Structures are given as C-alpha cells and as structure tokens.
Amino acid sequence: MSSPKPLKVGFQMDPVEAVDIGADSSFRLALEAQSRGHSLVYWTPDKLAYVEGRVVARGQTMELRRTRGDHAKLGPMAEIELADLDVVWLRQDPPFDMAYITNTHLLERVHPDTLVVNDPAWVRGWPEKLMVLDFPDLTPPTAIARDLDTLKAFKARHGDVILKPLYGNGGAGVFRLTPEDRNLNSLHEMFSVLNREPLIMQKFLPAVARGDKRVILVDGEPIGAINRVPAEGETRSNMHVGGRPEKVALTDRDREICARIGPRLRDAGQIFVGIDVIGEYLTEINVTSPTGLQELERFDGTNASASIWQAIERRRA
C-alpha cells in the first residue's frame, strides 16, 4: 500500500512551548503527523482572524521532538492562509466561552475544503456536558439550571449531588454536596458573580471512588480506555487535579454506550472524542479538546494517534 500524500497541517492550540510532552494529546497528534511526513504550522487561538473574505492566522512553522525543555522548533511569525492547508486541528482548551464559539464560526468558513478536526459546527453545537442530554437512559439524574430553587429541589430529591460549571473543564469548580451540606446558596452566589451561565447538577455516583473512565473513540469506534482514580480525599478524578491514570479494559457496558453514540459522532465529523464513564453511567462527551492519547499508548501500546491520522488521511485521499 502506498504512503499517504503529505498534508499541510495547522494546529490551533494553547502555547506549544508550555505543553507537557509526556501527557499532552495535541503534542502527540502533531508528533505523529510529523512522523507520517506531514508538515506543521501552529498558532494560538488569539491569532485567528477573518480579513476581507479570508480566514487567516498569525502563526509559525513547527518541528517537534520528544526532548524535555527543547521540544519545539518554531519558524518566524507569518500570515497563514487557512484555505491553503489540508487539515486544521481545533485543539485549544476550554473554557467554552464566546471567544471559543467565535473561533468555531471562523473555522467553519474553511471547512470542509480545509478539513477541520473536529467539525467546528458540531463542536459548537455539542458542548461536553450538553450532548449527553440526548441519552437520558445512559446518564445519571441531571439538572441544568440557573434558578436556585430548581437546584435546591433537585438536591432535595437526590441528596448527594455534584455541582459544577456547565462550560468548565479540567475539574475546576466541581463541588460535591452531601445531604448535610449547607453550601448550595453560597456556591450559587459565587458562580453568579463569575458569569450568567447555568450550572449543572448530577446525582453523585459512589463508583467514582473506583475511577472515572475515559474511553477514546476514533470515527465513532472505541479503541481503548484509561481509568482516572481520584486522589485520597478528593472527589474529582481529573488528571489536572491529581487524578491517577491506570490501565483498564473496556466493559460490555462501555461498548453498549459507544454503540449508541458512536454513529452520531461519526456522522457529525467528530473524529477524536473522549467520553467519561463512571460505573454504568455516561457523564460527558468531550469533543472540544479530548485528552488521554499518551496514557492509552503507555498502558496498552495502542497508538490512537495513528488511528486518528488514518481516519483523516482517508478523508483527504
């Protein structure tokens, strides 16, 4: 079989100089692209622009190597015409705010002639914690509300709950409220000062003590999973806040969940997705900037980055 045609690839991501080369999924995706003969350019989200009918970015050529402290060689800053690229990766981290939403609108203007991964229209339409609402039988009891009385009533019904920002990430702002807890009013006041967005409240799942599983899907198919175990005394399992990744196998329930949501993800151009499963329940569908590639590769030897690039190369062929 002949090698795929070299592609011109752009990465829209947070500063590459600051990434953890042993954990960052964007770094691993870019390194895999480079190993496959594709050329790389890079820019930060604030450098994307629309100018007189063109979508452009102020960015740099990029060469990567797995050397700590010297992992990125960047060229001089120059204007990049996104229509001249074959692929653009939307890999900036949330928060999923108006800046993020605006960037999806700009990127949508070059897609699909320039393949944007993941499809920006569906990234915008499926924020992490909202797409799961389409599958209420797979998810724990959930409320999304700004109204304090609605949140109080939900907590009264379920007792032990998790409260978190609807558009947050990395475990920031996540609180467990037990039946005895009296802090809901204060937390509501605090969040109200920060923004006007609703909050999400879910019934607490004790199974989180055994881990929060990240299942990685490529083109709608599950290819592996890692387990993220909370640190001692911590409810949150996110690796950003001390969660410990460990090897784990896919269960029949995991595959059942993926069989339900996978076709929709594939049809909507969501090539790289990470879902979160606690016990028997789906809690999030991460399409904005999923993680977990390097951990899966270390634990299982599964090169998910290669599978992702194979899916992209098939589209570009």
VOBA-1610 file (N, C-alpha, C; in pm, whole numbers, padded with zeros to 5 digits, always signed):
BEGIN
Met+00085-00119+00000Met+00000+00000+00000Met+00089+00124+00000Ser+00060+00220-00087Ser+00142+00340-00097Ser+00123+00430+00024Ser+00225+00510+00054Ser+00217+00603+00166Ser+00118+00714+00133Pro+00050+00767+00236Pro-00044+00876+00211Pro+00029+01000+00162Lys-00042+01080+00085Lys+00014+01205+00036Lys+00047+01297+00154Pro+00165+01362+00154Pro+00196+01457+00263Pro+00092+01568+00269Leu+00051+01601+00387Leu-00051+01702+00409Leu+00008+01825+00477Lys-00052+01940+00451Lys-00017+02063+00522Lys-00116+02078+00637Val-00063+02075+00759Val-00147+02063+00879Val-00125+02183+00970Gly-00235+02243+01015Gly-00229+02352+01111Gly-00285+02309+01246Phe-00220+02354+01353Phe-00268+02328+01488Phe-00305+02460+01554Gln-00432+02476+01587Gln-00475+02589+01670Gln-00484+02537+01813Met-00392+02580+01895Met-00380+02524+02030Met-00320+02627+02124Asp-00324+02596+02253Asp-00260+02682+02351Asp-00108+02673+02335Pro-00031+02765+02396Pro+00112+02775+02363Pro+00186+02641+02367Val+00246+02604+02255Val+00312+02474+02243Val+00435+02467+02333Glu+00496+02581+02362Glu+00615+02580+02446Glu+00585+02530+02588Ala+00459+02542+02630Ala+00423+02511+02769Ala+00367+02370+02788Val+00354+02290+02680Val+00288+02161+02695Val+00377+02061+02769Asp+00312+01965+02835Asp+00382+01852+02897Asp+00397+01744+02789Ile+00518+01725+02740Ile+00537+01635+02626Ile+00511+01489+02662Gly+00503+01457+02791Gly+00474+01320+02832Gly+00326+01293+02850Ala+00242+01397+02835Ala+00099+01377+02861Ala+00009+01445+02759Asp+00057+01550+02694Asp-00031+01633+02611Asp-00072+01560+02482Ser-00202+01554+02457Ser-00253+01484+02338Ser-00228+01562+02210Ser-00232+01696+02216Ser-00204+01775+02097Ser-00060+01753+02051Phe+00033+01749+02145Phe+00173+01723+02112Phe+00186+01586+02045Arg+00117+01486+02100Arg+00128+01351+02043Arg+00069+01346+01902Leu-00043+01413+01880Leu-00104+01417+01747Leu-00012+01484+01646Ala+00050+01595+01687Ala+00140+01666+01597Ala+00266+01584+01569Leu+00318+01517+01671Leu+00437+01434+01653Leu+00408+01319+01556Glu+00289+01259+01568Glu+00251+01151+01478Glu+00238+01203+01334Ala+00179+01322+01319Ala+00166+01381+01186Ala+00303+01402+01124Gln+00395+01452+01202Gln+00531+01477+01153Gln+00598+01347+01110Ser+00577+01241+01190Ser+00640+01112+01158Ser+00583+01052+01030Arg+00463+01096+00991Arg+00397+01045+00870Arg+00428+01132+00748Gly+00518+01230+00765Gly+00562+01312+00654Gly+00481+01437+00631His+00388+01469+00722His+00308+01590+00707His+00384+01711+00763Ser+00363+01827+00703Ser+00428+01949+00751Ser+00334+02022+00846Leu+00392+02092+00945Leu+00314+02151+01053Leu+00331+02302+01060Val+00218+02370+01084Val+00219+02510+01127Val+00132+02520+01252Tyr+00153+02627+01326Tyr+00090+02637+01458Tyr+00058+02783+01488Trp-00056+02804+01555Trp-00090+02937+01606Trp-00175+02923+01730Thr-00174+03025+01813Thr-00259+03027+01932Thr-00395+03085+01895Pro-00500+03054+01973Pro-00636+03092+01935Pro-00655+03242+01910Asp-00581+03325+01983Asp-00598+03469+01967Asp-00542+03521+01835Lys-00470+03438+01759Lys-00410+03480+01633Lys-00497+03446+01511Leu-00613+03384+01534Leu-00704+03354+01424Leu-00783+03479+01389Ala-00807+03502+01258Ala-00875+03625+01216Ala-00949+03603+01084Tyr-01049+03688+01063Tyr-01119+03699+00934Tyr-01084+03836+00878Val-01031+03839+00755Val-00989+03965+00694Val-01035+03968+00548Glu-01135+04050+00519Glu-01180+04073+00382Glu-01202+03944+00304Gly-01281+03855+00362Gly-01318+03732+00293Gly-01224+03616+00313Arg-01113+03636+00385Arg-01015+03531+00409Arg-01008+03498+00556Val-00989+03368+00587Val-00962+03327+00725Val-00812+03301+00735Val-00747+03376+00821Val-00601+03370+00832Val-00561+03357+00979Ala-00434+03327+00999Ala-00379+03323+01135Ala-00236+03372+01131Arg-00194+03437+01237Arg-00053+03471+01254Arg+00012+03356+01326Gly+00094+03279+01254Gly+00150+03159+01314Gly+00290+03130+01266Gln+00336+03009+01295Gln+00475+02970+01270Gln+00482+02827+01222Thr+00582+02796+01141Thr+00611+02656+01113Thr+00656+02590+01243Met+00640+02457+01251Met+00670+02388+01376Met+00733+02253+01348Glu+00843+02226+01415Glu+00905+02094+01416Glu+00916+02049+01562Leu+00880+01923+01588Leu+00875+01874+01725Leu+00973+01760+01747Arg+01016+01745+01870Arg+01096+01630+01911Arg+01065+01603+02057Arg+01080+01477+02098Arg+01048+01439+02235Arg+01170+01462+02324Thr+01204+01589+02341Thr+01316+01630+02426Thr+01267+01735+02525Arg+01263+01703+02650Arg+01210+01796+02750Arg+01293+01925+02754Gly+01222+02036+02752Gly+01287+02166+02755Gly+01332+02214+02619Asp+01324+02128+02517Asp+01367+02166+02382Asp+01284+02086+02281His+01152+02092+02298His+01065+02003+02221His+01004+02067+02097Ala+01019+02198+02079Ala+00956+02264+01965Ala+01051+02364+01902Lys+01072+02349+01772Lys+01147+02446+01693Lys+01047+02522+01606Leu+01034+02652+01630Leu+00934+02733+01562Leu+01000+02829+01465Gly+00936+02847+01349Gly+00987+02940+01249Gly+00942+03082+01280Pro+00977+03178+01196Pro+00935+03317+01218Pro+00784+03333+01204Met+00730+03431+01274Met+00587+03460+01267Met+00551+03509+01126Ala+00441+03455+01072Ala+00397+03493+00937Ala+00248+03470+00925Glu+00187+03530+00822Glu+00045+03508+00800Glu+00023+03374+00730Ile-00072+03298+00783Ile-00107+03167+00727Ile-00248+03175+00670Glu-00261+03135+00545Glu-00393+03130+00480Glu-00451+02991+00506Leu-00561+02983+00585Leu-00612+02852+00621Leu-00665+02774+00501Ala-00709+02843+00397Ala-00756+02775+00276Ala-00644+02700+00206Asp-00518+02734+00235Asp-00404+02666+00174Asp-00366+02539+00248Leu-00427+02514+00364Leu-00395+02396+00444Leu-00489+02282+00409Asp-00442+02159+00431Asp-00526+02041+00412Asp-00608+02009+00536Val-00549+02030+00653Val-00612+01993+00779Val-00584+02102+00882Val-00684+02136+00961Val-00665+02223+01077Val-00720+02151+01200Trp-00638+02144+01302Trp-00680+02086+01430Trp-00727+02197+01524Leu-00850+02187+01569Leu-00904+02276+01673Leu-00872+02212+01807Arg-00761+02253+01867Arg-00714+02187+01989Arg-00695+02284+02106Gln-00757+02401+02100Gln-00747+02489+02215Gln-00833+02435+02327Asp-00786+02450+02449Asp-00863+02405+02565Asp-00979+02499+02592Pro-01089+02445+02651Pro-01191+02536+02702Pro-01129+02628+02808Pro-01196+02733+02857Pro-01342+02740+02868Pro-01411+02761+02734Phe-01529+02705+02727Phe-01612+02714+02608Phe-01692+02843+02618Asp-01625+02953+02586Asp-01684+03085+02601Asp-01708+03148+02464Met-01742+03277+02461Met-01773+03341+02332Met-01651+03348+02241Ala-01532+03356+02297Ala-01411+03352+02214Ala-01400+03217+02144Tyr-01426+03111+02217Tyr-01421+02976+02160Tyr-01527+02963+02051Ile-01649+03006+02083Ile-01759+02996+01987Ile-01729+03075+01860Thr-01674+03196+01874Thr-01639+03276+01757Thr-01537+03205+01671Asn-01439+03141+01733Asn-01339+03067+01656Asn-01401+02953+01577Thr-01503+02887+01634Thr-01568+02780+01557Thr-01639+02837+01435His-01697+02956+01448His-01762+03019+01333His-01660+03053+01223Leu-01545+03104+01262Leu-01442+03137+01163Leu-01388+03012+01095Leu-01361+02908+01174Leu-01308+02785+01116Leu-01410+02717+01025Glu-01537+02735+01057Glu-01642+02675+00975Glu-01641+02732+00832Arg-01584+02850+00815Arg-01582+02914+00683Arg-01482+02848+00588Val-01387+02771+00641Val-01292+02700+00554Val-01321+02550+00547His-01402+02499+00636His-01436+02357+00641His-01550+02328+00544Pro-01554+02217+00468Pro-01461+02104+00473Pro-01350+02106+00368Asp-01342+02212+00286Asp-01233+02216+00187Asp-01099+02203+00258Thr-01084+02279+00366Thr-00979+02250+00464Thr-01048+02172+00575Leu-01004+02049+00598Leu-01072+01963+00695Leu-01040+02010+00837Val-01140+02057+00908Val-01122+02099+01047Val-01163+01984+01138Val-01074+01947+01228Val-01095+01835+01320Val-01092+01888+01463Asn-01202+01867+01538Asn-01329+01810+01495Asn-01413+01915+01425Asp-01515+01871+01348Asp-01602+01961+01275Asp-01649+02074+01365Pro-01614+02201+01331Pro-01639+02312+01425Pro-01787+02340+01451Ala-01873+02314+01353Ala-02016+02338+01376Ala-02070+02246+01483Trp-02027+02120+01480Trp-02075+02026+01580Trp-02003+02041+01713Val-01879+02085+01711Val-01813+02120+01838Val-01892+02230+01908Arg-01933+02330+01829Arg-02012+02440+01886Arg-02150+02391+01933Gly-02209+02299+01858Gly-02343+02252+01891Gly-02348+02146+01999Trp-02234+02087+02032Trp-02230+01978+02130Trp-02128+02006+02241Pro-02148+02109+02321Pro-02059+02125+02437Pro-02059+01999+02523Glu-01947+01975+02591Glu-01922+01847+02659Glu-02039+01795+02742Lys-02098+01884+02821Lys-02196+01838+02919Lys-02339+01845+02868Leu-02359+01886+02741Leu-02493+01902+02688Leu-02534+01790+02592Met-02441+01735+02516Met-02479+01629+02424Met-02534+01507+02497Val-02485+01484+02621Val-02532+01368+02696Val-02682+01375+02725Leu-02741+01496+02716Leu-02883+01509+02744Leu-02968+01433+02642Asp-02909+01402+02526Asp-02980+01323+02425Asp-02992+01176+02464Phe-02922+01135+02569Phe-02918+00994+02609Phe-02950+00981+02759Pro-03070+01023+02802Pro-03100+01025+02946Pro-03097+00887+03010Asp-03119+00781+02933Asp-03115+00646+02990Asp-02972+00599+03016Leu-02874+00668+02960Leu-02734+00631+02981Leu-02667+00714+03090Thr-02732+00821+03134Thr-02668+00918+03223Thr-02730+00918+03362Pro-02658+00968+03462Pro-02718+00983+03595Pro-02823+01094+03593Pro-02913+01098+03692Pro-03009+01208+03700Pro-02936+01343+03695Thr-02986+01433+03610Thr-02915+01558+03579Thr-03011+01675+03577Ala-02965+01789+03625Ala-03039+01915+03612Ala-02943+02021+03560Ile-02991+02105+03470Ile-02916+02222+03422Ile-03004+02343+03448Ala-02957+02430+03535Ala-03042+02542+03577Ala-02958+02655+03632Arg-03011+02775+03618Arg-02957+02894+03683Arg-03037+02923+03811Asp-03162+02880+03809Asp-03256+02911+03916Asp-03222+02832+04043Leu-03202+02901+04153Leu-03161+02838+04277Leu-03266+02742+04330Asp-03393+02778+04322Asp-03499+02691+04375Asp-03503+02558+04299Thr-03477+02561+04168Thr-03473+02438+04089Thr-03359+02348+04135Leu-03243+02407+04159Leu-03128+02330+04207Leu-03154+02274+04347Lys-03217+02354+04432Lys-03250+02306+04568Lys-03344+02187+04563Ala-03443+02194+04477Ala-03540+02085+04466Ala-03473+01958+04416Phe-03382+01972+04318Phe-03309+01855+04267Phe-03225+01794+04378Lys-03156+01877+04454Lys-03074+01827+04565Lys-03159+01760+04671Ala-03275+01815+04697Ala-03365+01754+04796Ala-03409+01615+04752Arg-03429+01596+04621Arg-03471+01464+04570Arg-03359+01363+04576His-03236+01406+04547His-03127+01310+04530His-03024+01311+04643Gly-03026+01413+04728Gly-02944+01413+04849Gly-02798+01442+04824Asp-02727+01348+04769Asp-02583+01359+04746Asp-02561+01394+04598Val-02508+01514+04570Val-02500+01561+04432Val-02364+01623+04402Ile-02337+01638+04273Ile-02222+01711+04223Ile-02272+01838+04156Leu-02209+01951+04187Leu-02241+02080+04125Leu-02117+02130+04054Lys-02133+02175+03927Lys-02016+02222+03853Lys-02058+02320+03745Pro-01963+02401+03696Pro-01994+02493+03586Pro-02030+02415+03460Leu-02124+02465+03384Leu-02168+02396+03264Leu-02059+02394+03157Tyr-01977+02500+03151Tyr-01879+02510+03044Tyr-01735+02508+03096Gly-01713+02449+03212Gly-01578+02440+03267Gly-01504+02320+03213Asn-01382+02300+03262Asn-01302+02185+03221Asn-01196+02158+03325Gly-01136+02039+03315Gly-01023+02004+03400Gly-01055+01989+03547Gly-01183+01976+03582Gly-01220+01960+03722Gly-01232+02090+03799Ala-01214+02204+03732Ala-01222+02333+03802Ala-01367+02362+03842Gly-01386+02405+03966Gly-01516+02447+04013Gly-01615+02335+04037Val-01565+02212+04059Val-01653+02097+04083Val-01667+02076+04234Phe-01792+02069+04280Phe-01819+02054+04424Phe-01913+01936+04447Arg-01884+01859+04550Arg-01977+01757+04598Arg-02055+01814+04716Leu-02186+01802+04710Leu-02273+01848+04818Leu-02347+01728+04875Thr-02310+01687+04995Thr-02375+01575+05061Thr-02509+01619+05118Pro-02594+01525+05164Pro-02724+01564+05219Pro-02714+01665+05334Glu-02603+01660+05410Glu-02588+01750+05525Glu-02530+01886+05486Asp-02480+01897+05365Asp-02411+02019+05324Asp-02507+02137+05312Arg-02462+02254+05358Arg-02547+02374+05358Arg-02487+02485+05271Asn-02404+02448+05174Asn-02330+02549+05099Asn-02389+02583+04962Leu-02502+02526+04927Leu-02555+02550+04793Leu-02582+02697+04768Asn-02643+02766+04865Asn-02670+02910+04846Asn-02542+02988+04821Ser-02439+02960+04901Ser-02313+03034+04888Ser-02246+03004+04754Leu-02248+02878+04713Leu-02188+02843+04584Leu-02264+02908+04469His-02395+02912+04479His-02476+02976+04375His-02440+03124+04366Glu-02424+03189+04481Glu-02384+03330+04482Glu-02247+03349+04417Met-02153+03260+04449Met-02019+03270+04394Met-02020+03256+04242Phe-02089+03153+04192Phe-02096+03133+04048Phe-02169+03248+03979Ser-02268+03305+04046Ser-02344+03415+03986Ser-02259+03539+03966Val-02159+03559+04051Val-02067+03671+04036Val-01977+03650+03913Leu-01943+03523+03884Leu-01847+03493+03777Leu-01908+03506+03638Asn-02034+03463+03622Asn-02096+03467+03489Asn-02246+03450+03501Arg-02314+03450+03386Arg-02459+03435+03383Arg-02502+03297+03335Glu-02411+03204+03329Glu-02440+03073+03273Glu-02512+02983+03374Pro-02589+02887+03324Pro-02648+02787+03414Pro-02540+02700+03477Leu-02579+02626+03578Leu-02494+02526+03641Leu-02549+02388+03606Ile-02465+02287+03619Ile-02511+02150+03601Ile-02499+02078+03734Met-02604+02005+03771Met-02607+01927+03894Met-02643+01784+03858Gln-02566+01690+03910Gln-02592+01549+03885Gln-02590+01471+04016Lys-02667+01364+04018Lys-02662+01275+04134Lys-02521+01219+04149Phe-02469+01223+04270Phe-02334+01171+04296Phe-02331+01021+04274Leu-02225+00975+04207Leu-02208+00833+04179Leu-02094+00778+04265Pro-02123+00699+04368Pro-02017+00647+04454Pro-01910+00568+04378Ala-01946+00515+04262Ala-01849+00437+04183Ala-01729+00520+04142Val-01736+00654+04154Val-01623+00737+04115Val-01499+00706+04199Ala-01520+00652+04320Ala-01406+00616+04405Ala-01319+00510+04337Arg-01380+00430+04249Arg-01303+00328+04175Arg-01248+00382+04044Gly-01287+00507+04010Gly-01231+00570+03892Gly-01336+00624+03798Asp-01292+00720+03718Asp-01371+00783+03612Asp-01303+00742+03481Lys-01370+00659+03403Lys-01307+00600+03285Lys-01316+00697+03167Arg-01203+00719+03100Arg-01200+00793+02975Arg-01190+00691+02860Val-01295+00683+02780Val-01297+00595+02664Val-01270+00680+02541Ile-01174+00638+02459Ile-01137+00712+02338Ile-01204+00648+02217Leu-01273+00732+02141Leu-01338+00687+02018Leu-01272+00756+01898Val-01248+00679+01793Val-01195+00731+01668Val-01297+00701+01559Asp-01349+00808+01499Asp-01452+00791+01396Asp-01570+00710+01448Gly-01604+00732+01574Gly-01720+00667+01634Gly-01697+00530+01691Glu-01574+00476+01679Glu-01544+00342+01728Glu-01453+00348+01850Pro-01486+00276+01959Pro-01398+00276+02076Pro-01271+00197+02048Ile-01156+00256+02083Ile-01030+00186+02059Ile-00954+00159+02189Gly-01007+00206+02302Gly-00941+00179+02429Gly-00986+00276+02535Ala-00934+00256+02656Ala-00976+00339+02769Ala-00864+00346+02872Ile-00868+00452+02951Ile-00784+00462+03071Ile-00876+00493+03187Asn-00835+00454+03306Asn-00911+00485+03427Asn-00840+00597+03501Arg-00917+00693+03553Arg-00860+00804+03630Arg-00916+00797+03771Val-00828+00767+03865Val-00868+00743+04004Val-00844+00868+04086Pro-00945+00915+04162Pro-00925+01036+04242Pro-00817+01018+04348Ala-00749+01127+04377Ala-00652+01126+04487Ala-00726+01107+04620Glu-00654+01063+04721Glu-00713+01041+04853Glu-00782+01167+04903Gly-00909+01152+04944Gly-00985+01265+04996Gly-01040+01358+04889Glu-01030+01320+04762Glu-01073+01406+04652Glu-01187+01339+04577Thr-01287+01418+04535Thr-01397+01367+04454Thr-01362+01367+04307Arg-01284+01466+04264Arg-01254+01483+04122Arg-01142+01387+04079Ser-01161+01329+03961Ser-01061+01234+03912Ser-00974+01292+03801Asn-01001+01416+03759Asn-00925+01477+03650Asn-00776+01476+03680Met-00695+01445+03579Met-00550+01439+03599Met-00492+01577+03629His-00563+01685+03586His-00519+01821+03617His-00517+01847+03767Val-00599+01772+03843Val-00609+01798+03987Val-00564+01677+04069Gly-00475+01596+04012Gly-00413+01489+04090Gly-00470+01352+04069Gly-00565+01335+03976Gly-00615+01201+03947Gly-00504+01113+03891Arg-00509+00984+03927Arg-00403+00891+03885Arg-00452+00806+03768Pro-00387+00814+03651Pro-00428+00728+03540Pro-00381+00585+03562Glu-00464+00488+03520Glu-00425+00349+03531Glu-00487+00269+03416Lys-00430+00155+03391Lys-00475+00066+03284Lys-00614+00012+03317Val-00700+00002+03214Val-00834-00053+03233Val-00883-00108+03100Ala-00969-00208+03107Ala-01025-00267+02986Ala-01164-00211+02961Leu-01207-00216+02836Leu-01343-00180+02801Leu-01438-00289+02849Thr-01551-00249+02908Thr-01653-00344+02953Thr-01764-00353+02849Asp-01852-00451+02869Asp-01968-00463+02781Asp-02053-00337+02787Arg-02065-00277+02907Arg-02144-00154+02921Arg-02078-00039+02844Asp-01946-00029+02852Asp-01875+00074+02774Asp-01906+00059+02626Arg-01902-00064+02577Arg-01925-00087+02434Arg-02070-00059+02397Glu-02162-00088+02490Glu-02303-00057+02466Glu-02323+00094+02452Ile-02260+00171+02540Ile-02269+00317+02533Ile-02211+00368+02401Cys-02094+00316+02363Cys-02030+00360+02240Cys-02113+00324+02117Ala-02178+00209+02121Ala-02260+00168+02008Ala-02379+00262+01989Arg-02426+00320+02100Arg-02537+00414+02092Arg-02495+00550+02038Ile-02381+00601+02085Ile-02343+00738+02050Ile-02247+00744+01932Gly-02175+00633+01903Gly-02071+00635+01801Gly-02118+00676+01663Pro-02228+00621+01613Pro-02272+00660+01478Pro-02303+00809+01466Arg-02359+00869+01569Arg-02388+01013+01565Arg-02258+01093+01561Leu-02159+01051+01637Leu-02031+01121+01637Leu-01964+01112+01500Arg-01965+00994+01441Arg-01902+00974+01311Arg-01972+01057+01204Asp-02106+01054+01204Asp-02181+01128+01103Asp-02161+01278+01115Ala-02128+01326+01234Ala-02108+01468+01257Ala-01962+01510+01247Gly-01876+01421+01196Gly-01737+01458+01173Gly-01654+01473+01299Gln-01694+01403+01405Gln-01618+01408+01531Gln-01519+01290+01531Ile-01399+01315+01480Ile-01302+01208+01456Ile-01237+01161+01586Phe-01205+01253+01675Phe-01139+01219+01801Phe-01226+01267+01916Val-01282+01172+01991Val-01374+01203+02100Val-01332+01123+02223Gly-01344+01184+02341Gly-01323+01113+02466Gly-01449+01120+02551Ile-01507+01006+02585Ile-01624+01008+02672Ile-01583+00968+02812Asp-01660+01015+02910Asp-01635+00984+03050Asp-01745+00892+03101Val-01703+00781+03164Val-01797+00682+03215Val-01762+00654+03361Ile-01861+00669+03449Ile-01845+00636+03590Ile-01939+00521+03621Gly-01883+00406+03656Gly-01966+00289+03681Gly-02040+00251+03554Glu-02172+00259+03559Glu-02257+00223+03445Glu-02305+00344+03367Tyr-02260+00464+03405Tyr-02321+00587+03353Tyr-02225+00670+03268Leu-02277+00721+03157Leu-02209+00820+03074Leu-02228+00957+03139Thr-02118+01031+03162Thr-02130+01163+03226Thr-02092+01278+03134Glu-01999+01260+03040Glu-01961+01366+02947Glu-01920+01306+02813Ile-01939+01385+02707Ile-01889+01352+02573Ile-01799+01467+02532Asn-01668+01445+02534Asn-01569+01551+02512Asn-01530+01558+02366Val-01570+01668+02300Val-01538+01687+02158Val-01448+01808+02135Thr-01432+01895+02234Thr-01356+02018+02211Thr-01206+01993+02207Ser-01150+01935+02311Ser-01006+01911+02313Ser-00978+01787+02399Pro-01022+01669+02352Pro-01008+01548+02434Pro-00862+01515+02465Thr-00842+01443+02573Thr-00709+01401+02616Thr-00706+01249+02635Gly-00590+01197+02674Gly-00577+01056+02709Gly-00496+00973+02612Leu-00449+01032+02501Leu-00379+00952+02399Leu-00249+00892+02451Gln-00170+00971+02522Gln-00039+00922+02563Gln-00051+00817+02673Glu-00149+00836+02763Glu-00169+00738+02869Glu-00213+00604+02811Leu-00306+00608+02713Leu-00351+00483+02649Leu-00235+00413+02580Glu-00148+00489+02516Glu-00034+00430+02446Glu+00063+00364+02544Arg+00083+00429+02660Arg+00174+00371+02760Arg+00117+00243+02819Phe-00013+00243+02850Phe-00072+00129+02921Phe-00098+00010+02829Asp-00150+00037+02709Asp-00196-00071+02620Asp-00111-00088+02495Gly-00021+00007+02469Gly+00053+00003+02343Gly-00033+00041+02224Thr-00151+00099+02250Thr-00242+00138+02142Thr-00204+00276+02091Asn-00161+00284+01967Asn-00125+00412+01908Asn-00252+00476+01851Ala-00328+00540+01938Ala-00454+00602+01897Ala-00427+00717+01800Ser-00314+00784+01815Ser-00281+00895+01725Ser-00270+00846+01581Ala-00211+00727+01561Ala-00201+00671+01426Ala-00339+00639+01370Ser-00428+00585+01455Ser-00564+00555+01410Ser-00638+00683+01369Ile-00617+00789+01446Ile-00680+00917+01415Ile-00630+00971+01282Trp-00499+00963+01261Trp-00444+01014+01135Trp-00485+00928+01016Gln-00500+00798+01036Gln-00551+00713+00929Gln-00691+00757+00887Ala-00774+00791+00986Ala-00910+00838+00955Ala-00907+00969+00878Ile-00816+01059+00917Ile-00803+01187+00847Ile-00751+01166+00705Glu-00649+01084+00692Glu-00590+01059+00560Glu-00690+00996+00464Arg-00777+00910+00516Arg-00882+00853+00431Arg-00972+00962+00376Arg-01008+01057+00460Arg-01093+01168+00414Arg-01021+01255+00311Arg-00894+01282+00333Arg-00821+01369+00244Arg-00783+01301+00113Ala-00783+01168+00114Ala-00747+01094-00008Ala-00852+01115-00117
//
